[in-house]
Amino acid sequence: MPARNHKKNPNPINQQPLADFKVGVDNVIFSVDTAQNRLLVLLVMRQQEPFLNSWSLPGTLVRQGESLEDAAYRIMAEKIKVNNLYLEQLYTFGGPNRDPREKTDSYGVRYLSVSYFALVRFEEAELIADKVAGIAWYPVKQIPQLAFDHHEIITYGHRRLKNKLEYSPVAFEVLPDTFTLNDLYQLYTTVLGENFSDYSNFRARLLKLGFLSDTGIKISRGAGRPASLYKFDAEAFAPFKDKPLVFI
């Protein structure tokens, strides 16, 4: 059998020069609008190239002496005012050619995006319009064409958010200190969909687990029966930490 002629790669990866990077932070800021049962994501209109006048995630390049988390909080503070939020590092997106500037930069700089995802309540979130021509909440199911790979980042963040809600107390980071069980249920149905659990089973399961404390206070909303206000007990939740399917 004749020997196969294997063509050698003229530029194997271990002979390529080391890459130079610029690091950016992009925030996937989710908002839960329980009144209309919508999960929203915050988008801004880009004011410069590349992708001038295109919708994108709020982002920035990291400054000298600035940590990644500080950059993420800086972007949050420039775009939104909110008292209760949850923020977590999501993933690093750094594939070649994810940013058009890589092709025009004479120094061959690569652009990394360290993404964060945040969760806030729609009722509490106040958008900051100063110096921002375009900023808006978009339903996750109706996202327009986005700059860069930001649609992929949102998809990744949405999947992480769903997973977090199943096993972690992330919901209590954005709820007020006291809340009704219906407030909690509405947050879950908005993110996970109404089919994840019916209210009766959800209520019975959480009360049985014992990390919700009844404050003894009841509130009236509309014509229905007064509802009890609860508080989240972090110490009582400790045995369930990181165990799957706690909430569903």
Buried (B, 14 or more C-beta within 10 A) or exposed (E): EEEEEEEEEEEEEEEEEEEEEBBBBBBBBBBBBBEEEBBBBBBBBBEEEEBEEBBBBBBBEBEEEBEBBEBBBBBBEBBBEBEBBBBBEBBEBBEEEBBBEBEEBEEEBBBBBBBBBBBBBBEBBEBEEEEBEBBBBBEBEEBEEBBBBBBBBBBBBBEBBBEBBBBBBBBBBBBEEBBBBBBBBBBBBBBBEEEBBEBEEBBEEBEEBEBBEEEEEEEEEEEEEEBBBBBBBEEEBEEBEEEEEBBB
